[in-house]
């Protein structure tokens, strides 16, 4: 059925579907028996060299792909003398060219090889000179400048912009990756430069305005031990775009440049040897030599994960046996309360045995998303929360948000207490439950005073404050909370006294104020408000911390304009949190534009089968474009989940043996030798001069003829 559905379709999607079906979960021969042999033979090569989600292939990186290509060039090609012209030698440098031109950036160019020895040094010394590309101009006179662009730890590669002098034409610029390999035991070292797959480098760097782009398809240095020191083999395949000059003609004149490079490299390597580095010390970061597992770039969310884990554990624990009930005045609902005692301290506050409060109540006629957005909006909390005097948002770190609160305490000569808190949040899209957690950082501070508040307020410590929010029957929302606060009273307050009664009242007052604020938010939504001034625009960042390596320049419009292959990569790199921040939504029409863009992204994702959009995810978008900030937040959360799958696909693509452009195929070169161009130029000049002289002679003859006729007419 899978095959018959795609018979007659010669598209990449069809080939992917058939190959995936044929190769999934079986051996090669089983696949050949299960599927049409001709189809499988046709598709097998494609399937094993392109990405697929269902059939996981061996994970490999850009570094491995380029090193494999380099080893093939030197270990296989260079070992076959019939591939090359006869070598020429000078000053201990052996130089030769490939018999045939090879494809590089659309043109045919020869592949050059040079070989020389460096006496009195170790291979690692030469490796350290070549691998330190920032200093390449000190030993390679062909380069005017070498500028670092970026490090890609995922690809295990370093990006450079090389400005190269290519006589007799102007300078050339090459965006190129550098990868290395080192076997210290066998003393076998490789340094590879290549402009293949360099789109990210072009986005990261800016070339000289007068420099023409060139393509360094492959430059390889291999350094090994020799009887007198070290041996260097170098191969170059580069398209410098020097038409009408022939690349092969220029390469034939390259012996002098190869000798100059060898002479300079010998000198630099001997200077490096005099530094007396040990046998394994290198001039590059260690990560360039590591065989790392190929996984998506890891984002540090340690604070967020730790805080949410503690909150979930505390809220799921059985509550203590003591239970009280209080009625919430604003809603008429019953609040259940539990309490017990436990030590709490930190953040500059001495540990003390204080109450841990648990409470549970229902907010009627309210959705969990409304309740969550009221609880998480720290900047506006002091407006409705009677326990807060002021709040401020400080920064984001490790997936959590650092905030500062000033709380109001009863029964204290100095009623204000300052709290520095980490805030984290999560949303289970399957159950619809939200979790909000806050906790003071576990750091010691010398002073118990918090400068910068109202006066110099005393510090307090919140060991854990957490809220669980989920829907219940009858269109209501159940809120469960826990609070373990050390108000820094010392021994002045004892359990089971007036402080407990006031704490109960404070919790009931908080619940009543929360009800009122949630209903206000729901009323604004019902009236058609966009809620831009009510909903915390950073709440989505708390719910879905942005992945690493976001592309700040990528836009929704550009992503949607791309074809089926490129759009997933662009979608995976979109910075969704930045699309929903306050500055991006505040201008006239911006909210509507963003909401429409989110919907279009979802529709494109749903049409992409490899992203596996679920029915529950699609149900979030049933009402169409978001009409307010709360709905837009839900849409963005769902899109972030789908984006996570896109990141996995792109990671598989990046980790798989890359489908590098074919630079091994034969392609006739273009252009002419210099003597032909000189001869042609000379002939052209001679023709122009001859034509000019002939024109002058013709005009002179015409004047004489007219003069002769005039005299003859006057004489008659």
C-alpha positions as CSV (number, residue, x, y, z in Angstrom):
1,X,0.0,0.0,0.0
2,X,2.8,2.4,0.8
3,X,4.4,1.8,-2.5
4,X,1.3,1.8,-4.6
5,X,0.4,5.2,-3.1
6,X,3.5,6.8,-4.6
7,X,3.9,4.8,-7.8
8,X,4.6,7.2,-10.7
9,X,5.7,10.0,-8.4
10,X,9.3,10.8,-8.9
11,X,9.5,13.4,-6.1
12,X,11.9,13.5,-3.2
13,X,8.9,13.1,-0.8
14,X,7.8,10.0,-2.7
15,X,11.3,8.5,-2.7
16,X,11.6,9.2,1.0
17,X,8.3,7.5,1.8
18,X,9.0,4.4,-0.2
19,X,12.6,4.0,1.0
20,X,11.5,4.5,4.6
21,X,8.9,1.8,4.2
22,X,11.2,-0.6,2.6
23,X,14.1,-0.2,5.0
24,X,12.3,0.3,8.3
25,X,13.0,-2.5,10.8
26,X,14.6,-5.1,8.5
27,X,17.8,-6.2,7.0
28,X,18.9,-5.3,3.5
29,X,17.9,-8.6,2.0
30,X,14.5,-8.5,3.8
31,X,13.9,-5.1,2.3
32,X,14.8,-6.3,-1.2
33,X,12.3,-9.2,-0.8
34,X,9.5,-7.1,0.7
35,X,9.7,-4.3,-1.9
36,X,10.2,-4.1,-5.6
37,X,13.9,-4.8,-6.2
38,X,14.3,-2.1,-8.9
39,X,12.7,0.5,-6.7
40,X,14.9,-0.3,-3.7
41,X,18.1,-0.4,-5.8
42,X,17.2,3.0,-7.2
43,X,16.4,4.5,-3.8
44,X,18.9,2.8,-1.5
45,X,21.8,5.2,-2.2
46,X,19.5,8.2,-1.8
47,X,18.1,6.9,1.5
48,X,21.5,6.2,3.0
49,X,22.8,9.7,2.2
50,X,19.8,11.8,3.2
51,X,18.0,12.3,6.5
52,X,15.1,10.3,7.6
53,X,13.4,10.3,11.0
54,X,12.0,6.7,10.9
55,X,15.2,5.0,9.9
56,X,18.0,6.3,12.1
57,X,21.3,6.3,10.4
58,X,24.7,6.5,12.0
59,X,25.2,9.9,13.6
60,X,28.1,11.8,12.1
61,X,29.0,15.5,12.1
62,X,30.5,18.0,9.7
63,X,33.9,17.3,11.2
64,X,33.7,13.6,10.4
65,X,32.4,14.2,6.9
66,X,35.2,16.6,6.0
67,X,37.9,14.4,7.6
68,X,36.6,11.4,5.6
69,X,36.8,13.5,2.4
70,X,40.3,14.6,3.3
71,X,41.5,11.0,4.0
72,X,40.1,9.9,0.7
73,X,42.0,12.6,-1.1
74,X,45.4,11.8,0.5
75,X,45.2,8.1,1.4
76,X,43.4,7.0,-1.8
77,X,43.9,9.6,-4.5
78,X,47.4,10.5,-3.7
79,X,48.5,6.9,-3.6
80,X,47.5,6.4,-7.3
81,X,50.1,8.2,-9.5
82,X,48.0,7.8,-12.6
83,X,45.6,10.5,-11.3
84,X,48.3,13.1,-11.6
85,X,50.7,14.9,-13.9
86,X,54.5,14.3,-13.6
87,X,55.8,15.9,-10.4
88,X,58.1,18.9,-10.4
89,X,60.5,19.6,-7.5
90,X,62.3,22.6,-6.1
91,X,64.0,23.1,-2.7
92,X,62.7,19.8,-1.3
93,X,59.1,20.5,-2.4
94,X,57.3,18.0,-4.7
95,X,54.4,19.5,-6.6
96,X,51.9,17.9,-9.0
97,X,48.4,18.4,-10.4
98,X,45.4,16.1,-11.1
99,X,45.1,15.1,-14.7
100,X,41.5,16.1,-14.8
101,X,39.7,19.1,-13.5
102,X,37.3,18.6,-10.7
103,X,34.0,20.3,-9.9
104,X,34.2,23.2,-7.5
105,X,31.5,25.9,-7.2
106,X,30.2,25.2,-10.8
107,X,33.6,25.3,-12.5
108,X,36.3,22.7,-13.2
109,X,39.5,23.3,-11.3
110,X,42.6,21.1,-10.9
111,X,43.5,19.5,-7.5
112,X,47.0,20.3,-6.5
113,X,49.3,18.3,-4.2
114,X,52.5,19.3,-2.6
115,X,54.8,17.3,-0.3
116,X,57.8,18.3,1.8
117,X,59.8,17.5,4.9
118,X,60.6,19.6,8.0
119,X,63.7,18.4,9.8
120,X,64.2,18.7,13.5
121,X,60.6,19.1,14.6
122,X,57.8,16.9,15.8
123,X,54.6,16.5,13.8
124,X,52.7,18.1,16.7
125,X,54.8,21.3,16.3
126,X,53.7,21.7,12.7
127,X,50.1,20.8,13.6
128,X,50.1,23.6,16.2
129,X,51.3,26.1,13.7
130,X,48.8,25.2,11.0
131,X,45.8,24.6,13.4
132,X,46.2,28.1,14.9
133,X,44.5,29.6,11.9
134,X,44.5,33.1,13.4
135,X,48.2,33.3,12.7
136,X,48.1,31.8,9.2
137,X,49.3,35.0,7.6
138,X,52.7,34.5,9.4
139,X,53.5,31.5,7.3
140,X,51.1,31.6,4.4
141,X,51.9,34.6,2.2
142,X,48.8,34.0,0.1
143,X,46.5,35.2,2.9
144,X,46.1,38.9,3.7
145,X,43.9,38.3,6.8
146,X,42.3,35.4,8.7
147,X,39.3,36.5,10.9
148,X,37.5,34.2,13.3
149,X,33.7,34.1,12.8
150,X,32.2,31.5,15.1
151,X,32.6,28.2,16.9
152,X,30.1,25.5,16.1
153,X,30.3,22.9,18.8
154,X,27.6,20.8,17.3
155,X,29.5,20.4,14.0
156,X,32.9,20.4,15.9
157,X,34.1,23.0,13.5
158,X,35.5,26.6,13.7
159,X,34.5,29.2,11.2
160,X,36.9,31.7,9.5
161,X,36.8,34.4,6.9
162,X,40.0,34.3,4.9
163,X,41.0,37.3,2.7
164,X,43.4,35.9,0.1
165,X,45.6,37.5,-2.4
166,X,45.2,35.9,-5.9
167,X,47.6,37.6,-8.3
168,X,47.2,39.2,-10.8
169,X,43.5,39.8,-9.8
170,X,42.1,41.5,-6.8
171,X,41.7,39.9,-3.3
172,X,39.3,37.0,-2.7
173,X,37.3,36.2,0.4
174,X,36.5,32.7,1.5
175,X,34.1,31.7,4.3
176,X,35.5,28.4,5.4
177,X,35.2,25.8,8.2
178,X,38.2,24.4,10.0
179,X,38.2,20.9,11.4
180,X,41.1,18.9,12.9
181,X,42.1,15.5,14.0
182,X,45.1,14.3,16.1
183,X,46.4,10.9,16.9
184,X,49.2,11.6,19.4
185,X,50.2,7.9,19.7
186,X,50.7,7.4,15.9
187,X,51.7,11.0,15.4
188,X,49.2,11.4,12.6
189,X,47.6,14.9,12.4
190,X,45.1,16.4,10.0
191,X,43.9,20.0,9.5
192,X,41.1,20.7,7.0
193,X,39.7,23.9,5.6
194,X,36.6,23.9,3.5
195,X,33.9,26.4,2.2
196,X,31.3,23.6,1.9
197,X,28.1,24.0,3.9
198,X,29.1,27.6,4.9
199,X,25.8,29.4,4.8
200,X,25.9,30.0,8.5
201,X,29.4,31.6,8.2
202,X,28.1,34.0,5.4
203,X,25.4,35.2,7.8
204,X,27.9,35.6,10.6
205,X,30.6,37.6,8.8
206,X,31.1,40.5,6.5
207,X,33.7,40.4,3.8
208,X,35.7,43.3,2.4
209,X,33.6,45.3,-0.1
210,X,36.2,45.0,-2.8
211,X,36.8,41.3,-2.3
212,X,35.3,38.7,-4.7
213,X,34.0,35.5,-3.1
214,X,36.0,32.4,-3.8
215,X,35.2,28.8,-2.9
216,X,37.8,26.8,-1.0
217,X,36.2,23.4,-1.7
218,X,39.0,21.5,0.2
219,X,42.4,22.3,1.6
220,X,44.0,19.5,3.6
221,X,47.2,19.3,5.6
222,X,48.4,15.9,6.8
223,X,51.4,15.8,9.1
224,X,53.2,12.5,10.0
225,X,56.5,11.4,11.5
226,X,59.5,11.0,9.2
227,X,63.0,9.7,9.9
228,X,64.4,13.2,10.3
229,X,61.4,15.1,11.7
230,X,58.0,15.4,10.0
231,X,56.4,15.1,6.6
232,X,53.7,17.4,5.3
233,X,51.3,16.5,2.5
234,X,49.0,19.4,1.3
235,X,46.2,19.3,-1.2
236,X,44.1,22.2,-2.4
237,X,41.0,22.4,-4.5
238,X,39.8,26.0,-4.8
239,X,37.9,28.1,-7.2
240,X,39.2,31.6,-7.1
241,X,37.0,32.8,-10.0
242,X,39.8,34.2,-12.1
243,X,38.1,33.8,-15.5
244,X,39.2,34.5,-18.3
245,X,42.4,33.0,-16.9
246,X,42.5,29.2,-16.8
247,X,42.6,27.7,-13.3
248,X,44.9,25.0,-14.6
249,X,47.3,27.5,-16.1
250,X,47.5,29.3,-12.8
251,X,47.9,26.0,-10.9
252,X,50.8,25.0,-13.1
253,X,52.7,28.1,-12.0
254,X,52.0,27.2,-8.3
255,X,55.4,25.5,-7.6
256,X,56.9,28.8,-6.5
257,X,54.0,29.5,-4.0
258,X,54.3,26.0,-2.7
259,X,58.0,26.5,-2.1
260,X,57.4,29.8,-0.3
261,X,54.8,28.2,1.9
262,X,57.1,25.3,2.8
263,X,60.0,27.7,3.6
264,X,57.8,29.8,5.9
265,X,56.2,26.9,7.6
266,X,59.6,25.2,8.3
267,X,60.7,28.4,10.0
268,X,57.5,28.8,12.1
269,X,57.5,25.1,13.0
270,X,61.1,25.3,14.3
271,X,60.2,28.4,16.3
272,X,57.2,26.4,17.7
273,X,59.6,23.5,18.6
274,X,61.7,25.9,20.7
275,X,58.7,26.7,22.9
276,X,59.2,23.2,24.4
277,X,55.6,22.2,24.6
278,X,54.8,18.7,25.7
279,X,53.8,16.0,23.2
280,X,50.0,16.5,23.6
281,X,49.8,20.3,24.1
282,X,47.8,21.9,21.3
283,X,47.1,25.5,20.2
284,X,43.4,24.9,19.7
285,X,40.4,24.3,22.0
286,X,40.1,20.7,23.3
287,X,36.5,20.4,21.9
288,X,37.9,20.5,18.4
289,X,39.5,17.1,19.0
290,X,36.7,15.5,20.9
291,X,34.3,12.9,19.4
292,X,31.2,14.3,21.0
293,X,27.8,12.6,20.9
294,X,25.7,14.4,18.3
295,X,22.7,15.9,20.2
296,X,20.8,19.2,20.0
297,X,22.6,22.1,21.6
298,X,21.9,21.8,25.3
299,X,20.2,24.8,27.1
300,X,20.9,25.3,30.8
301,X,17.6,25.0,32.5
302,X,19.0,23.6,35.8
303,X,17.4,26.1,38.1
304,X,14.0,25.8,36.4
305,X,14.0,22.0,36.5
306,X,15.2,21.8,40.1
307,X,12.6,24.3,41.2
308,X,9.7,22.6,39.4
309,X,10.7,19.2,40.6
310,X,10.7,20.4,44.2
311,X,7.3,22.1,43.7
312,X,5.7,19.1,42.1
313,X,7.0,16.8,44.8
314,X,5.7,19.0,47.6
315,X,2.3,19.5,46.1
316,X,1.9,15.7,45.5
317,X,2.9,14.7,49.0
318,X,0.1,13.7,51.4
319,X,-1.0,16.7,53.4
320,X,-0.7,16.7,57.3
321,X,-3.6,15.5,59.4
322,X,-4.5,19.0,60.7
323,X,-7.1,20.6,58.5
324,X,-9.1,23.8,58.8
325,X,-11.7,25.4,56.6
326,X,-12.3,29.1,55.8
327,X,-14.9,30.6,53.5
328,X,-13.6,33.0,50.8
329,X,-15.7,36.1,50.9
330,X,-15.5,37.1,47.2
331,X,-16.6,33.7,45.8
332,X,-18.3,31.9,48.7
333,X,-16.1,28.9,48.1
334,X,-14.5,26.9,50.9
335,X,-10.7,27.0,51.3
336,X,-9.2,24.0,53.0
337,X,-5.9,24.6,54.9
338,X,-3.2,22.3,56.3
339,X,-0.1,23.2,58.2
340,X,2.9,21.7,59.8
341,X,6.4,22.9,60.9
342,X,9.7,22.5,59.2
343,X,13.1,24.3,59.2
344,X,13.6,27.1,56.7
345,X,16.5,29.5,56.1
346,X,19.0,30.8,53.6
347,X,19.5,33.9,51.5
348,X,21.0,35.6,54.5
349,X,18.3,34.5,56.9
350,X,19.1,32.1,59.8
351,X,17.2,28.8,59.7
352,X,14.2,28.5,61.9
353,X,11.4,26.0,62.5
354,X,8.4,27.8,60.8
355,X,5.0,26.8,59.4
356,X,4.6,25.1,56.1
357,X,1.1,26.0,54.8
358,X,-1.0,24.0,52.3
359,X,-4.3,25.3,50.9
360,X,-6.8,24.2,48.3
361,X,-9.7,26.2,46.8
362,X,-11.7,26.6,43.6
363,X,-11.9,29.7,41.5
364,X,-15.4,29.4,39.9
365,X,-16.2,30.3,36.3
366,X,-12.5,30.7,35.4
367,X,-10.1,28.8,33.1
368,X,-6.7,27.5,34.2
369,X,-5.0,29.8,31.7
370,X,-6.6,32.9,33.2
371,X,-5.6,31.8,36.8
372,X,-2.1,31.0,35.7
373,X,-1.6,34.4,33.9
374,X,-2.7,36.2,37.0
375,X,-0.4,34.2,39.3
376,X,2.7,34.5,37.0
377,X,2.4,38.2,36.2
378,X,4.9,39.3,38.8
379,X,5.2,43.0,37.8
380,X,1.4,43.6,38.3
381,X,1.0,41.4,41.4
382,X,1.3,44.2,43.9
383,X,-1.7,45.9,42.4
384,X,-4.1,43.1,43.5
385,X,-2.2,41.0,46.1
386,X,-2.7,42.4,49.6
387,X,0.4,40.6,50.8
388,X,2.7,42.4,48.4
389,X,4.1,46.0,48.8
390,X,6.1,46.0,45.5
391,X,7.6,43.7,42.9
392,X,10.3,43.9,40.2
393,X,11.6,41.6,37.5
394,X,15.4,41.3,37.4
395,X,16.6,38.8,34.8
396,X,16.4,35.3,33.3
397,X,18.9,32.6,34.0
398,X,18.9,28.8,33.6
399,X,15.3,28.7,32.5
400,X,14.0,30.7,35.5
401,X,13.3,34.3,36.2
402,X,14.9,36.3,39.1
403,X,12.4,38.6,40.8
404,X,12.3,40.8,43.9
405,X,9.3,41.1,46.2
406,X,8.6,43.3,49.2
407,X,6.0,41.7,51.4
408,X,3.9,43.2,54.2
409,X,3.8,41.4,57.5
410,X,1.5,41.9,60.4
411,X,2.6,42.1,64.0
412,X,6.0,43.5,63.3
413,X,7.6,46.9,64.2
414,X,9.3,46.7,60.8
415,X,6.5,45.2,58.6
416,X,8.3,45.1,55.3
417,X,10.4,42.1,54.2
418,X,12.4,41.8,51.0
419,X,12.6,38.5,49.0
420,X,14.9,37.6,46.1
421,X,13.2,34.7,44.3
422,X,13.6,32.4,41.4
423,X,10.4,31.9,39.5
424,X,9.6,29.0,37.2
425,X,6.5,27.7,35.5
426,X,5.4,24.8,33.3
427,X,2.2,23.7,31.5
428,X,1.2,20.1,30.7
429,X,-0.6,20.5,27.4
430,X,-2.1,17.0,27.7
431,X,-3.9,17.6,31.1
432,X,-4.0,21.4,30.9
433,X,-2.4,21.7,34.3
434,X,-0.1,24.6,35.2
435,X,2.6,24.7,37.8
436,X,4.2,27.9,39.2
437,X,7.1,27.7,41.7
438,X,9.1,30.4,43.6
439,X,12.0,30.0,45.9
440,X,14.8,32.1,47.4
441,X,18.3,31.3,46.1
442,X,20.3,29.1,48.5
443,X,23.1,31.7,49.0
444,X,24.5,33.2,52.1
445,X,24.6,37.0,52.5
446,X,26.5,38.9,55.2
447,X,23.8,41.6,55.8
448,X,20.2,40.9,56.8
449,X,19.2,44.2,55.2
450,X,18.1,44.6,51.6
451,X,19.2,48.0,50.3
452,X,17.2,49.7,47.6
453,X,13.7,49.0,49.0
454,X,11.5,51.1,51.1
455,X,14.1,52.2,53.7
456,X,16.5,49.3,54.3
457,X,14.0,46.4,54.6
458,X,14.9,43.2,56.4
459,X,15.4,40.1,54.3
460,X,13.0,37.1,54.5
461,X,13.5,33.6,53.0
462,X,10.9,31.7,51.0
463,X,12.0,28.1,50.9
464,X,9.2,27.2,48.5
465,X,6.0,28.8,47.3
466,X,4.2,26.7,44.6
467,X,0.8,26.7,42.9
468,X,-0.9,23.9,41.0
469,X,-3.7,25.1,38.6
470,X,-6.0,22.7,36.8
471,X,-9.6,22.6,35.5
472,X,-12.4,21.0,37.5
473,X,-16.1,20.4,36.7
474,X,-18.6,23.2,36.4
475,X,-16.2,25.5,34.5
476,X,-14.0,26.2,37.5
477,X,-10.3,26.0,38.3
478,X,-8.8,24.2,41.3
479,X,-5.8,25.9,42.9
480,X,-3.5,24.1,45.3
481,X,-0.8,26.0,46.9
482,X,2.0,25.6,49.4
483,X,4.1,28.2,51.2
484,X,7.1,27.8,53.4
485,X,8.2,31.3,54.5
486,X,10.7,32.3,57.1
487,X,9.7,35.9,57.9
488,X,12.9,36.5,59.8
489,X,11.2,37.1,63.2
490,X,13.8,35.1,65.1
491,X,12.2,33.7,68.3
492,X,9.6,36.4,68.6
493,X,6.8,34.4,67.1
494,X,5.8,30.9,68.3
495,X,3.5,28.3,66.6
496,X,-0.1,28.0,67.4
497,X,-0.3,31.6,68.4
498,X,-1.7,34.8,67.0
499,X,0.7,34.5,64.0
500,X,-1.0,31.3,62.8
501,X,-4.4,32.9,62.9
502,X,-3.1,36.0,61.0
503,X,-1.4,33.7,58.5
504,X,-4.7,31.8,57.9
505,X,-6.5,35.1,57.3
506,X,-3.7,36.3,54.9
507,X,-4.1,33.2,52.8
508,X,-7.9,33.6,52.7
509,X,-7.5,37.3,51.7
510,X,-5.0,36.2,49.0
511,X,-7.5,33.7,47.6
512,X,-10.3,36.3,47.6
513,X,-8.1,38.8,45.8
514,X,-7.0,36.2,43.3
515,X,-10.6,35.4,42.5
516,X,-11.4,39.1,41.9
517,X,-8.4,39.6,39.6
518,X,-9.1,36.4,37.6
519,X,-12.7,37.5,37.0
520,X,-11.4,40.9,35.9
521,X,-9.1,39.3,33.4
522,X,-11.9,37.0,32.2
523,X,-14.2,40.1,31.8
524,X,-11.5,41.9,29.7
525,X,-11.2,38.8,27.5
526,X,-15.0,38.7,27.0
527,X,-15.1,42.3,26.0
528,X,-12.5,41.8,23.3
529,X,-9.5,43.3,24.9
530,X,-6.1,42.1,23.6
531,X,-4.8,42.0,27.2
532,X,-1.4,43.4,26.2
533,X,-1.1,45.4,29.4
534,X,-2.4,42.6,31.6
535,X,-0.7,39.4,30.5
536,X,3.0,39.0,31.3
537,X,4.7,38.8,27.9
538,X,7.6,36.8,29.4
539,X,5.2,34.1,30.7
540,X,5.7,32.1,27.5
541,X,9.5,32.2,28.1
542,X,8.9,30.7,31.5
543,X,6.7,28.0,30.1
544,X,8.9,27.2,27.1
545,X,12.5,28.3,27.6
546,X,14.0,29.1,24.2
547,X,16.4,26.5,22.7
548,X,20.0,27.3,21.9
549,X,21.2,28.8,18.7
550,X,18.2,30.9,17.9
551,X,18.4,33.0,14.7
552,X,17.5,36.5,15.7
553,X,17.3,37.6,12.0
554,X,14.9,34.8,11.0
555,X,11.3,36.1,10.4
556,X,8.0,34.3,10.0
557,X,7.5,35.7,6.6
558,X,10.9,34.4,5.4
559,X,10.3,31.0,7.0
560,X,6.9,30.6,5.3
561,X,8.4,31.6,1.9
562,X,10.9,28.8,1.8
563,X,10.4,25.5,0.1
564,X,9.6,22.2,1.8
565,X,13.2,21.3,2.5
566,X,14.5,24.6,3.8
567,X,11.5,25.7,5.8
568,X,11.9,23.1,8.5
569,X,15.4,24.4,9.2
570,X,14.3,28.0,9.3
571,X,11.3,27.1,11.5
572,X,13.6,25.2,13.9
573,X,15.7,28.3,14.3
574,X,12.9,30.8,14.9
575,X,13.0,32.7,18.2
576,X,9.4,32.3,19.3
577,X,9.7,34.1,22.7
578,X,11.0,37.2,21.0
579,X,8.0,37.2,18.8
580,X,5.7,37.4,21.8
581,X,7.5,40.0,24.0
582,X,5.8,43.3,24.8
583,X,7.8,45.4,22.4
584,X,6.9,43.1,19.5
585,X,3.2,43.3,20.1
586,X,2.6,46.9,21.3
587,X,2.6,48.7,17.9
588,X,-0.7,49.2,16.1
589,X,-1.6,46.0,14.2
590,X,1.4,44.1,15.5
591,X,-0.6,41.7,17.6
592,X,-2.9,40.8,14.8
593,X,0.1,40.3,12.5
594,X,1.9,38.1,15.0
595,X,-1.2,36.1,15.7
596,X,-1.8,35.5,12.0
597,X,1.9,34.5,11.6
598,X,1.7,31.9,14.4
599,X,-1.4,30.4,12.8
600,X,0.2,30.3,9.4
601,X,3.3,28.5,10.9
602,X,1.0,26.0,12.5
603,X,-0.8,25.3,9.3
604,X,2.5,24.9,7.5
605,X,3.6,22.5,10.2
606,X,0.4,20.5,10.0
607,X,1.0,20.1,6.3
608,X,4.5,18.8,6.9
609,X,4.1,15.1,7.6
610,X,7.5,14.6,9.3
611,X,6.5,17.0,12.1
612,X,3.7,14.7,13.2
613,X,1.2,17.3,14.4
614,X,-1.2,15.6,16.8
615,X,-5.0,15.9,17.1
616,X,-4.7,17.5,20.5
617,X,-2.2,20.1,19.1
618,X,-4.5,20.9,16.2
619,X,-7.5,21.4,18.6
620,X,-5.7,24.4,20.1
621,X,-6.0,26.2,16.8
622,X,-9.6,25.3,16.0
623,X,-10.9,28.8,16.7
624,X,-8.4,30.3,14.2
625,X,-6.2,33.3,14.9
626,X,-5.7,34.3,18.5
627,X,-7.9,37.1,19.7
628,X,-6.0,38.0,22.9
629,X,-2.7,37.5,24.6
630,X,-3.8,34.5,26.6
631,X,-4.9,32.6,23.5
632,X,-1.7,33.6,21.7
633,X,0.3,32.2,24.5
634,X,-1.4,28.9,24.2
635,X,-0.8,28.9,20.4
636,X,2.8,29.7,20.9
637,X,3.2,26.9,23.5
638,X,1.8,24.4,21.0
639,X,4.0,25.7,18.3
640,X,7.0,25.4,20.6
641,X,6.3,21.7,21.0
642,X,6.2,21.2,17.3
643,X,9.4,23.3,16.9
644,X,11.1,20.9,19.3
645,X,10.4,18.1,16.8
646,X,11.7,20.2,14.0
647,X,14.9,20.7,16.0
648,X,15.2,17.0,16.4
649,X,14.9,16.5,12.6
650,X,17.5,19.2,11.9
651,X,19.8,17.6,14.5
652,X,19.4,14.3,12.7
653,X,20.3,16.0,9.5
654,X,23.3,17.8,11.0
655,X,24.5,14.6,12.7
656,X,24.1,12.3,9.8
657,X,26.8,11.9,7.3
658,X,26.3,15.2,5.5
659,X,25.3,15.3,1.9
660,X,28.3,17.4,0.9
661,X,28.4,18.8,-2.6
662,X,30.1,16.5,-5.1
663,X,33.6,17.8,-5.6
664,X,35.0,14.6,-7.0
665,X,33.3,14.6,-10.4
666,X,35.2,15.5,-13.5
667,X,34.3,18.9,-15.0
668,X,36.2,20.5,-17.9
669,X,37.9,23.8,-16.9
670,X,37.3,27.1,-18.6
671,X,39.5,30.1,-19.3
672,X,42.7,30.5,-21.2
673,X,46.4,30.5,-20.5
674,X,48.0,33.9,-19.9
675,X,50.0,33.8,-23.2
676,X,46.7,33.2,-25.1
677,X,45.1,36.2,-23.4
678,X,48.2,38.3,-24.1
679,X,48.3,37.2,-27.7
680,X,44.6,37.8,-28.1
681,X,45.0,41.3,-26.5
682,X,47.9,42.1,-28.7
683,X,46.1,40.9,-31.8
684,X,43.0,42.9,-30.8
685,X,45.1,46.0,-30.3
686,X,46.8,45.5,-33.7
687,X,43.4,45.0,-35.4
688,X,42.1,48.2,-33.8
689,X,45.2,50.1,-34.8
690,X,45.0,48.7,-38.4
691,X,41.3,49.7,-38.6
692,X,42.2,53.2,-37.3
693,X,44.9,53.6,-39.8
694,X,42.8,52.3,-42.6
695,X,40.0,54.7,-41.6
696,X,42.4,57.6,-41.6
697,X,43.8,56.6,-45.0
698,X,40.3,56.2,-46.4
699,X,39.2,59.6,-45.2
700,X,42.3,61.2,-46.7
701,X,41.7,59.5,-50.0
702,X,38.1,60.7,-50.0
703,X,39.2,64.3,-49.4
704,X,41.7,64.2,-52.2
705,X,39.2,62.8,-54.6
706,X,36.7,65.5,-53.7
707,X,39.4,68.2,-54.2
708,X,40.4,66.7,-57.6
709,X,36.8,66.7,-58.8
710,X,36.4,70.3,-57.6
711,X,39.4,71.5,-59.5
712,X,38.3,69.6,-62.6
713,X,34.8,71.2,-62.5
714,X,36.3,74.7,-62.1
715,X,38.7,74.2,-65.1
716,X,35.8,73.1,-67.3
